[in-house]
């Protein structure tokens, strides 16, 4: 009966650790390079900071990476546990940029601008000459505006790319830098009333596109007007009379044709680059600078190895990417709780106190006598140890075992059960003590000490099992359950 109560007590001691599941959070901030450990409090449903990263076994751990710029970095997490981790908010840089996969090879990176043509001044009268000069001056001014706008657009794209791949910047900081650049450069040079906003730059980009189209149209219209003027002059007799005049006009018309083609090409490139800028900013808006990995603590230790390398985004925009690890961090988490079972060899001292007697017959009177066997009997035992895991250095649990006395005076198997103190991890040393249940002697047929016995002395007693106690020291062999 006492054994049943002891088993029930041990079960009640370990059961809360077996069935309770808690939630924890490990937060790594890349910008600050800090690690925080938090635990969910059921009463408030909020996470509170804890000092020691020792989590209850079979609990859920949310590993959260913060301020990890996916444009600059990719993370290779390696969690050394048996089961593969389940990823939650996993950021896939490849899927994000499918719409802008060949940015680096687009012609806008060639920085093509309109080259002002060298125009001849051949004209039959002063009025025509003045008109050609005036149209050429206006066209030159429009070319400057168009080239400046095209250069600014291309420079904006490069600025956005260089800002995106800065691993030290957070999302809101990148957005602020981009919108400031758009306002300080594009808005000023393009003379646009619309201002870029952090939450929506589309209206601003629409205004820039309109400006690109207008400036290109102004250049093309002026070039076309000049071309007609030269073509009209080419048909006049006074011009035809001189070969050099014909050659000058012909060269001017060719230069204007080239100018119109360059203007149209620059317009296409600028509009395409604006599309890239919008794609990049949309990608930034939808990008998550956090990553979450869910994991259940199943072992004594969990090591989270984080390797940060340059992102695949480098390849998308034609930047050279190294395969070197930019930063590596190891986060260690230790478990507690859960039932651990292992076996061990023990040296025990068993004692049955007053429950064990040594009976004898008085040689003169044949009266039955008895002495208490209240001494400790050394034994060798095989123990099964069980305990809720609290740490690697010290644990408290219980042991059950079988022992065999190593003296010739006492024989029989003893059953042992009791609380145990465990020290160490891999090579555990345990000290235990508790109830021993083993063979003792009792008088047959209701005989009592002092009675006279005339029979065979070998029939005086019989073996029965009774309770005593034991102390032991054991050494671990192997784990049955982790």
ZAMARGU-4260 file (C-alpha; in steps of 0.2 Angstrom, whole numbers, plus 5000, padded with zeros to 4 digits):
<rodrens>
0) 5000/5000/5000 | 5014/5012/5004 | 5022/5008/4987 | 5006/5013/4978 | 5005/5030/4988
5) 5024/5033/4983 | 5021/5030/4965 | 5005/5041/4965 | 5016/5055/4973 | 5030/5054/4960
10) 5017/5054/4946 | 5009/5070/4953 | 5026/5078/4955 | 5030/5075/4936 | 5013/5077/4928
15) 5013/5096/4927 | 5029/5095/4918 | 5022/5082/4906 | 5006/5090/4900 | 5008/5109/4902
20) 5013/5118/4886 | 5019/5135/4886 | 5024/5148/4872 | 5040/5157/4871 | 5048/5170/4859
25) 5066/5172/4854 | 5069/5189/4846 | 5085/5193/4836 | 5086/5211/4830 | 5099/5212/4816
30) 5100/5231/4817 | 5104/5231/4836 | 5112/5214/4836 | 5103/5209/4852 | 5094/5194/4857
35) 5079/5194/4868 | 5069/5180/4877 | 5051/5182/4881 | 5037/5171/4888 | 5018/5172/4885
40) 5009/5175/4901 | 4992/5167/4900 | 4983/5179/4912 | 4988/5194/4902 | 4990/5186/4885
45) 5006/5196/4882 | 5024/5192/4881 | 5036/5197/4895 | 5055/5197/4895 | 5064/5183/4904
50) 5082/5182/4909 | 5087/5164/4907 | 5084/5155/4890 | 5077/5139/4898 | 5061/5134/4891
55) 5049/5120/4896 | 5050/5105/4886 | 5037/5102/4872 | 5033/5121/4872 | 5032/5131/4857
60) 5045/5144/4853 | 5043/5158/4840 | 5060/5163/4833 | 5058/5180/4826 | 5071/5189/4816
65) 5068/5208/4816 | 5075/5222/4804 | 5082/5210/4792 | 5082/5219/4775 | 5077/5205/4762
70) 5085/5216/4748 | 5102/5216/4756 | 5102/5200/4766 | 5096/5182/4765 | 5096/5171/4781
75) 5101/5153/4782 | 5094/5147/4798 | 5100/5130/4805 | 5091/5123/4820 | 5100/5108/4827
80) 5085/5097/4832 | 5079/5081/4825 | 5063/5087/4817 | 5063/5100/4803 | 5056/5117/4808
85) 5041/5124/4801 | 5043/5141/4793 | 5030/5154/4796 | 5032/5171/4788 | 5046/5166/4776
90) 5051/5180/4764 | 5054/5173/4747 | 5065/5186/4738 | 5064/5177/4721 | 5045/5177/4720
95) 5045/5196/4725 | 5055/5202/4710 | 5048/5191/4696 | 5042/5207/4688 | 5059/5215/4687
100) 5070/5201/4684 | 5081/5209/4671 | 5083/5226/4677 | 5102/5226/4675 | 5101/5222/4656
105) 5088/5236/4652 | 5095/5250/4641 | 5091/5263/4654 | 5107/5258/4662 | 5117/5263/4646
110) 5112/5281/4651 | 5108/5286/4633 | 5103/5304/4631 | 5099/5316/4616 | 5114/5323/4607
115) 5111/5341/4601 | 5114/5341/4582 | 5126/5352/4573 | 5115/5362/4561 | 5119/5372/4546
120) 5113/5390/4544 | 5110/5390/4525 | 5094/5400/4522 | 5089/5412/4507 | 5084/5426/4518
125) 5086/5434/4535 | 5069/5430/4541 | 5071/5411/4538 | 5088/5411/4546 | 5081/5419/4562
130) 5067/5407/4562 | 5079/5392/4561 | 5091/5399/4574 | 5076/5403/4586 | 5069/5385/4584
135) 5086/5378/4586 | 5088/5388/4602 | 5071/5382/4609 | 5075/5364/4604 | 5092/5365/4613
140) 5083/5371/4629 | 5071/5357/4628 | 5085/5344/4625 | 5093/5350/4641 | 5077/5348/4651
145) 5074/5331/4643 | 5092/5325/4646 | 5092/5331/4664 | 5075/5322/4667 | 5082/5306/4659
150) 5098/5307/4669 | 5089/5310/4685 | 5077/5296/4682 | 5091/5284/4679 | 5101/5291/4694
155) 5085/5288/4705 | 5084/5270/4700 | 5102/5268/4705 | 5100/5277/4721 | 5085/5266/4725
160) 5094/5250/4722 | 5109/5256/4732 | 5098/5261/4746 | 5088/5244/4746 | 5104/5234/4748
165) 5110/5243/4763 | 5108/5230/4777 | 5109/5244/4791 | 5093/5253/4786 | 5075/5248/4792
170) 5060/5248/4780 | 5054/5266/4786 | 5071/5273/4784 | 5073/5267/4766 | 5056/5274/4762
175) 5060/5290/4769 | 5077/5291/4760 | 5069/5287/4743 | 5055/5300/4745 | 5067/5313/4750
180) 5078/5309/4735 | 5063/5310/4723 | 5058/5327/4731 | 5075/5334/4731 | 5080/5329/4713
185) 5066/5323/4702 | 5053/5335/4708 | 5064/5350/4708 | 5072/5346/4690 | 5055/5341/4683
190) 5047/5356/4691 | 5032/5346/4696 | 5019/5352/4709 | 5015/5334/4714 | 5025/5328/4730
195) 5030/5310/4733 | 5023/5302/4748 | 5029/5288/4758 | 5013/5278/4757 | 5009/5282/4739
200) 5022/5288/4726 | 5011/5283/4711 | 5003/5300/4708 | 5020/5308/4709 | 5027/5295/4696
205) 5012/5298/4685 | 5016/5317/4685 | 5035/5313/4681 | 5029/5302/4666 | 5018/5316/4660
210) 5033/5327/4661 | 5044/5315/4651 | 5031/5314/4638 | 5029/5333/4637 | 5047/5336/4636
215) 5050/5323/4623 | 5036/5330/4612 | 5043/5347/4613 | 5060/5341/4607 | 5052/5331/4593
220) 5040/5344/4588 | 5054/5357/4587 | 5065/5345/4577 | 5051/5341/4565 | 5048/5359/4562
225) 5067/5363/4559 | 5067/5348/4547 | 5053/5355/4537 | 5062/5372/4536 | 5078/5364/4529
230) 5067/5353/4517 | 5059/5369/4511 | 5075/5378/4509 | 5082/5363/4499 | 5070/5365/4486
235) 5074/5383/4482 | 5085/5387/4467 | 5097/5399/4476 | 5102/5385/4488 | 5103/5371/4474
240) 5115/5382/4464 | 5129/5379/4477 | 5134/5362/4481 | 5140/5366/4499 | 5123/5373/4503
245) 5115/5356/4498 | 5127/5346/4508 | 5125/5357/4524 | 5106/5356/4523 | 5107/5337/4519
250) 5118/5335/4535 | 5106/5345/4545 | 5091/5334/4540 | 5101/5318/4544 | 5106/5326/4561
255) 5088/5330/4565 | 5082/5313/4560 | 5095/5306/4572 | 5089/5318/4585 | 5071/5313/4584
260) 5076/5294/4585 | 5086/5298/4600 | 5072/5308/4608 | 5060/5294/4606 | 5072/5281/4612
265) 5076/5292/4628 | 5057/5293/4631 | 5055/5275/4630 | 5070/5272/4642 | 5064/5285/4654
270) 5047/5278/4655 | 5053/5260/4657 | 5065/5266/4671 | 5050/5274/4679 | 5041/5257/4679
275) 5056/5249/4687 | 5056/5263/4700 | 5038/5259/4704 | 5041/5240/4704 | 5055/5243/4716
280) 5045/5254/4728 | 5030/5242/4727 | 5042/5228/4731 | 5048/5238/4746 | 5031/5241/4752
285) 5026/5223/4751 | 5042/5217/4759 | 5043/5210/4776 | 5058/5215/4786 | 5054/5201/4799
290) 5055/5182/4798 | 5046/5170/4810 | 5051/5152/4812 | 5040/5141/4824 | 5048/5127/4833
295) 5044/5115/4847 | 5057/5112/4860 | 5059/5093/4860 | 5077/5091/4866 | 5088/5096/4881
300) 5096/5109/4870 | 5092/5119/4854 | 5105/5128/4845 | 5099/5141/4832 | 5113/5146/4820
305) 5109/5161/4809 | 5120/5165/4794 | 5117/5181/4785 | 5123/5183/4767 | 5120/5195/4753
310) 5103/5193/4745 | 5098/5186/4728 | 5092/5203/4724 | 5109/5207/4720 | 5108/5196/4705
315) 5091/5204/4700 | 5099/5221/4698 | 5116/5216/4691 | 5126/5219/4707 | 5141/5208/4711
320) 5137/5197/4725 | 5149/5188/4736 | 5146/5171/4744 | 5154/5176/4761 | 5144/5176/4777
325) 5142/5194/4782 | 5136/5189/4800 | 5134/5173/4810 | 5125/5171/4826 | 5122/5156/4838
330) 5107/5157/4849 | 5106/5143/4862 | 5090/5138/4871 | 5090/5125/4885 | 5075/5115/4890
335) 5067/5110/4906 | 5053/5098/4911 | 5047/5083/4902 | 5050/5066/4908 | 5068/5059/4906
340) 5070/5040/4908 | 5087/5031/4909 | 5095/5016/4917 | 5110/5014/4929 | 5120/5002/4939
345) 5119/5006/4958 | 5128/5001/4974 | 5115/5001/4987 | 5114/4998/5006 | 5097/4989/5011
350) 5091/4989/5028 | 5075/4981/5035 | 5077/4986/5053 | 5065/4978/5065 | 5055/4969/5051
355) 5070/4957/5048 | 5075/4945/5062 | 5087/4931/5064 | 5079/4917/5073 | 5088/4903/5083
360) 5085/4889/5095 | 5092/4889/5113 | 5103/4873/5113 | 5098/4869/5131 | 5080/4874/5132
365) 5075/4873/5113 | 5067/4890/5116 | 5065/4901/5101 | 5076/4917/5101 | 5078/4931/5089
370) 5091/4945/5085 | 5087/4961/5075 | 5095/4961/5058 | 5096/4980/5059 | 5112/4981/5048
375) 5115/4987/5031 | 5117/4974/5017 | 5127/4979/5002 | 5119/4975/4986 | 5121/4978/4967
380) 5106/4985/4958 | 5100/4989/4941 | 5090/5005/4942 | 5077/5014/4930 | 5078/5032/4934
385) 5064/5045/4929 | 5064/5063/4932 | 5057/5080/4925 | 5072/5088/4916 | 5076/5105/4925
390) 5094/5107/4919 | 5110/5099/4914 | 5118/5100/4931 | 5105/5095/4944 | 5088/5086/4943
395) 5076/5078/4955 | 5066/5063/4951 | 5064/5045/4956 | 5071/5028/4954 | 5065/5010/4953
400) 5076/4995/4953 | 5081/4977/4957 | 5095/4973/4969 | 5104/4957/4974 | 5114/4956/4990
405) 5133/4953/4988 | 5135/4944/5005 | 5132/4925/5007 | 5122/4928/5023 | 5107/4936/5014
410) 5099/4930/4997 | 5085/4935/4987 | 5080/4950/4975 | 5075/4966/4983 | 5064/4979/4974
415) 5069/4997/4977 | 5059/5013/4974 | 5062/5031/4980 | 5067/5049/4976 | 5083/5052/4968
420) 5095/5067/4965 | 5104/5068/4949 | 5120/5077/4945 | 5128/5080/4928 | 5121/5077/4911
425) 5129/5064/4900 | 5138/5055/4914 | 5125/5056/4927 | 5129/5053/4945 | 5113/5049/4956
430) 5110/5048/4975 | 5094/5039/4979 | 5085/5032/4994 | 5068/5025/4998 | 5058/5010/5001
435) 5066/4992/4999 | 5054/4977/4997 | 5064/4961/5000 | 5064/4944/5008 | 5064/4942/5027
440) 5061/4928/5039 | 5046/4924/5050 | 5041/4910/5062 | 5030/4896/5055 | 5013/4891/5062
445) 5011/4906/5073 | 5026/4902/5084 | 5032/4917/5095 | 5049/4921/5102 | 5051/4912/5119
450) 5041/4897/5113 | 5048/4879/5114 | 5051/4871/5097 | 5055/4852/5096 | 5055/4850/5077
455) 5068/4852/5063 | 5077/4868/5065 | 5076/4870/5046 | 5057/4871/5047 | 5057/4885/5061
460) 5055/4899/5048 | 5050/4904/5031 | 5054/4918/5019 | 5042/4932/5016 | 5043/4949/5008
465) 5043/4964/5019 | 5047/4983/5018 | 5063/4991/5023 | 5073/5006/5016 | 5089/5008/5006
470) 5102/5021/5001 | 5112/5020/4985 | 5123/5028/4972 | 5122/5025/4954 | 5130/5028/4937
475) 5120/5031/4921 | 5121/5019/4907 | 5110/5025/4893 | 5094/5035/4889 | 5078/5026/4886
480) 5068/5042/4882 | 5073/5060/4879
</rodrens>
